[in-house]
Amino acid sequence: MSTFTLAGHRVGRVGYGAMQLPGPGVFGPPRDHDEAVRVLRRVVELGIDHIDTSQFYGPNVSNELIKEALHPYADDLVIVSKVGAVRGPSGEWLPAQRPDQLVAAVRENLVTLDVERLPVVNLRVMPVDEENACPLEEQLGAMQGLVEAGELEAFGVSNVSTEQARVALDAGAVCVQNAYNLLMRDDDATLELCRERGVAYVPFFPLGSAFEHLPKVGDDRAVQRMAAERGVTPAQVGLAWLLARAENVLLIPGTSSIAHLEENTAARDVTLSDDDLMTLNALR
């Protein structure tokens, strides 16, 4: 199984994202609590050792499900969370970027996951109005302070521009999480920056299926034809393309279905030929 290093931990390049475990809009309890627990237990049965979550998924829901399903955690399980936002009463995503808010959010993650320290927490950069803006350097300083205090092993950043990623990597960030997939490649420059620095690049929305406004990789006719010819699924083609894109890409496809989980995980065994990659690279 192909691996890459994340904050000093060697992890499989196909992980799992817990964003789809809460209810619709990543808000409220899951549609089927027991199935969500079964999905998480199947994650580790499949040999996945990298789970991505956040306290603001729910809020609290994904973290509490992970704790219920998997605590005490296996020594080799790398749980990565994120901070920088909170949820409003109707589920709206609100920025929470001040240093005191970031510190409080990290500690809330520690409580809900029932751990003393996390391997990585990503700082998700949120758009804010000028009046409430907090300089990125101050936010990064808060994350550095949490590492120095031993509450985090390391930190990363999410939803950043290439220049913001550069600043964060200079400050010690060990990974970048940005939107990226076969049909949405605006972030090529950040991926290349991470490859040059030898740090993990973690594409979210790897299949574009999380929100209606995103292009769906599995709906592309060329992807569907290739999948049919290879005897795999369109999702597996899209994920295999990401794995072939660069060796530092770590995937965290999310699902609340065991069948989809197994399908996504099997992408690690799909090999695309040079001709396949040329065909897919020509898509936009």
Disulfide bonds with the S-S distance in Angstrom:
none
